[in-house]
């Protein structure tokens, strides 16, 4: 990359991100994202936080997720439209920005569709390392769509999961996942029902896409000691877990004000006790208290994780030489004269006109 001017922004396309992940290696990328997330949750109090701003429609939702510390402002634009796949578009699409707090100059503009899947999986693994039973080796993966491979690989690479039991109402989705994960060494077992998939596993991950109040997990399916990673319930009216599943578990969340609106927690009263995960990661609150306890991470995705992912990808791009510099804001010789950007430059006289004038003015 050429050296940027003060006002230029590093732009990373979807292909840039994919190429970087290939060069870094998927395992290293997931580990790097998990480390960045843990570091940033470790300085929770440094961030100016709010719940995301959402615009809901019949078919889906469009959201803006902002966050900032004293140096860097970040936001993600993201949607969730489950019917998009019928017209050849992903259910989730996103882009993000990092900007300098002191000047407001955007430092980075990049895709976050692929990166959101990676950071969501990394966050799941960060939470599970703190909440699941040590030496967990098996997981049920309910919902085998676009996010599922990333979840499976994060749990394999970062927790040592060796067996994954699969269920989706769409058998083609399960076949797709098994094809994609065939080279990984995971033991993949397709199941005929949710009950078959969750029986005897250490961890259950739910990552379904439909915008409905579903009951993917019900109390009779939950066994002592399970850790539940509830990923798919992430907006009002979109849940996956029966309320009694939450009542029977120790529940952990990212940012309580947001999860009470969007997560499976939306079914329960405001005084239902939960623990924000940053407190566990900072050793200010206990995670799992005993092997038989059921733990539940009500994951809705939080802007801090996008901040972590954006800074990780920006640093990797600078180190590896990916992206291009673009001018999102004008560069002016006089920064107080914005109008000069559209002011016509003084044009020289047209040659033919000048020649005619000379002829007219020449002495007889």
N, C-alpha and C positions, 0 to 999 in steps of 0.2 A: 504493500500500500504506500502511496505517496504521503508526505507529511501534510496534515490538515492545516487549514487556517483556523483562527480562533473561533470562528462562527460555524464551522462545518461539523457534521454529525456522521458517525460511523453507522452504516446501513448493512444489516445482515439479512440475507434472503433465506427462504426455507432451504434452498440447496446449500447455501453456506453452512447452515446449522447441521444439515445431514452430513456434509463433508467433514465438518469438525468432529462430529460424533464418531465417524469412521476413523478419523486420524487419532483421536484420543482413545478410542475403544469404548464400547458401551459400558463395561464394568467400571472403568476409570471415570467415565462421565457421571454415572450414577453415584459413585463414591464421592466424587468432587462436589456434586450437588448436595448430597446428604451432609457433607462436612460444612458447606457454606450455610445450609439451613440451620444446622446445630449452632454454628457460630453466631448467626443473627438472632435466633431465639434466645441465645445466651445473653444478649444485650437488649432484651425486650423493652426495657424502660427508655432506651434511646430513641424510640420511634414514635412519631405522631401517627396514630392509628384511627381508622374508622371502618365501619362495615361498608361493603361494596354498594355502589349505586346500581340499581337494576331497573330495566324497562321490560316488562313482561307483555307477551302477546299470546294469542291462541296457540301458536305453533312453537314458541320457545321464549328465550330471554336473551337480552343483550346487557352486558354488565361492564362497569368501569371500576377498577380496583386500584385505589391510590394508597401510597404510604411514603413517608419521608423520615430521614434522620437529619442531623444538623448539616450534612454535606451533600446528600443526594436525595432527589425526589424521583419516585418511580410510579408508573401506572401500567396496568394491563387492560386492554380492550379485549373482551371475550364474549362469545355467544354460546348458547346451548339450544340446538334445534334438531331434535331426534329424527325428524322426517327428511332432513337434508340428504341422507344417503340415497333416497329414492331418485334424486336428481343429480347424483354424482358429486355431492359436496360432503365434507366431514360434518359430523354432529357438532363438534367443538372446533372453533377457529379463533385465533388470537394473534395480537401483536402487542409489543410493549416498548416503553421509553424509559431511559434513565436521563436525568437532567441535573445540572449543577445548581445547587440551591443558591449560591452567592450571585450567580449571573442569570439563571434561568435558561441558559443555553442547553439544548438537548445533546447529550453526549452519545447516545445510542438509540437507534430505532431498529427493531428487529422482529422477525417472526417469533410467535410463541405457541403455535399450534403443536409442533413436535416437542418443543421445550416444556410446555405445560404438562404433557403426558409424562415426560421424564421427571419433572420436579414433583408431580403428584405421587409418582411411584417412590421417589426418594423420600418424600415426607411420610408416606405410609411406612417405609422401612425404619425411618428415624423413630416414629412413634412405637412401632412394634419392638424395636430393640429395648425400649424403656418399659414396655408393658406386657409383652408376651412372656411365656415361660422360657427360661434359659434352655438352650438346646432344642428348641422347637424344630421339627423336621418336615412337617406335612401341613398343607394348606388346601382349603377349598376355595375355588375361584368361581363365583356366581356372577355371570355376565362375561361373555367372551368377545366383546367388541373391541373398538379401537384402542382402549386403554389397557386391555388385559395383558398383552405381552409384556408391557413395561412393568406392570405390577408383579408378574411372575418372575421376571428377571431381577428386579430389585430385591425381592425376597430370597431368591437364590444367591445372588451375589453378596448381599449385605447381612443376611441372617442365616445362610446355610440351609435353606429349605431344599429338600431333595425330591419330594413327591407333591404333585398338585392334582387335585381332583376337580374336574371341570363340569360345569353345567350351564347351558343356555337354552332358552326356548327355541332359538334358531340353531339348528344343527350345523348349518353352513358356517356359522361363526366359530363354533367349536372346532370344526375341521380346519378352518383357516388358522386358528391359534396353534393347533397341533402341528400343522405344516410349518409354521414360522418358527416354532420352538423345537422342532425335531433335532437340530444339531447341538442343543444346549446341554444334553445329558440329564435333563429333568425327567423324572418318571411322570408321565402324563396319563391320567385315567379319566376318560369320558364317562359321565354318569347319567342315568336315566331320570334322576330326580334330584331336587335340592337335598332331600333327606339322605339319599345315598351319598351325595357329595360331601356333606358335612360330618358324616358319622365317623367319629374317632380322630378327627384332625386336630391339630394344635391351634391353627389360625383359620378364620373364615374371612375372606374378602368379598364384599358385595360391590359390584361396579356396573349396575344396570343403567340404561339410558332413558327409559320412558319417563315423561313428565307426568307421573301419577303418584297417588298415595298407595304404594304397593306394600305388601307384607311378604317380602322375600324370606325373612327369617321370623319364625314364631317361637314362643318360649319352649315348646316341647323338643325343638331341634338343638337347643343349647346344652352343651355338656360342661361339667365342672372343669375349670382351668382354661377354657377357650379364650383366645383373644379375637375380638371381632373388629375388623377394619371396614367401617361403613363409608364407602367412597361415593356411591351413586346418589344419595339423597343430598342435594346441594342447592335447592331453591324452594321457596314457598310452594306447597302443593306437590312436592316431589320427595317421597320418602321410600325407605326400603324395609324398615324394621318395625315389628309390632311394638307398641309402647311398653309392654311388659318385658320385652327383651332389655330395654334400657333400665327399667325398674329393678331388674335382677342383676345388674352389672355395676361396676365402678366405671363411670363415664368421664372421658377426657375429650377436650375440645381445643381448637386453635384460638379463637377469639370469641368469648362467650356472647357478646352482644350480636354478633353476626350469626353464630350457630343457632341461637334461640329463634331466629327468623327463618333460617334456611335449612338447618339440619334435621335429622330425625328427632332431635330435641324439640322441634316445633309442636309436637304432640303433647308435651308435658307441661305442667304448670311452672310459672316463673321461679318458684322456690325449690324446684328439683335441683339437688346439689350436683355440680360438675366441677372438674378441675381443669384449668387451662394448662396445656402441655408444656408451656415454657417453664412453669414452676417445677415440673418433674425433671426437665432437662437441666435446670439450674440447681437441682437437689434441694429445692425449697418445699417440696411436697412429695409424698410417697407415690410410687406407681403401683405395681402389683404388690399386694401385701402377703399373699400366700399362694401356693401352687393350685389350689382348688378355686381360687377367685376367678370370676369372669370379668374380663376387662373389655372396654369398648371405646374405640376411637371414632367419634362422630365427625368425620372429615368432610369439610365443605370447600376446602381450598381457601387460603388467606393470602393477602397481598404481600406479606413479609416473605413468603416462599418465592413469589415472583421477583421481588427485589433480589433475593439470594441467587436465583437462577439467572437474572439479567447480569448481575455483576460477575458471576462465574463465566458466562458465555462471552461477555465483553473482554474480560481478561484473557480468556483462551484465544479469542479472535486476534487480539493485539499481539499475543505471543506467537501465534501460528501464521499471521499475515492474511487473515480472511476479511472479506467485506470491502466496501468502497466508501469513500467520503462523499457526502451529498450536502447540498446547500438547502436546508429547510428554512433558514432565515436569511434575510438579505444582508449583503455585505456592502456597507456604505462608506464613502470617504468622509462624509459628515453624518454621524449617527443621528443627528437631530433633523436631518433633511430626508425623510422617507419619500417625499414627492419626487425627489431627483431620480428615483428608480424608474419612473414612467415619463419623466420630462424628455421631450425629443431633443436630441443633441443638435447643436447649431450646424446647419448643413451648408457646405460651400456652394457658391453660385454654380448653376449648371453651365458646362462649357459652351454649349451652343448659345445660351443667353448672353454669356459674357462676350462671346465673339460678335454677336449682333450689336451689343452695346458699343463695343470698340468701333465697329463699322459706322454706327450712327454718329459717334462723337468725333470720328476722324475728320480733319479739315479738308475742305473741298480742294 
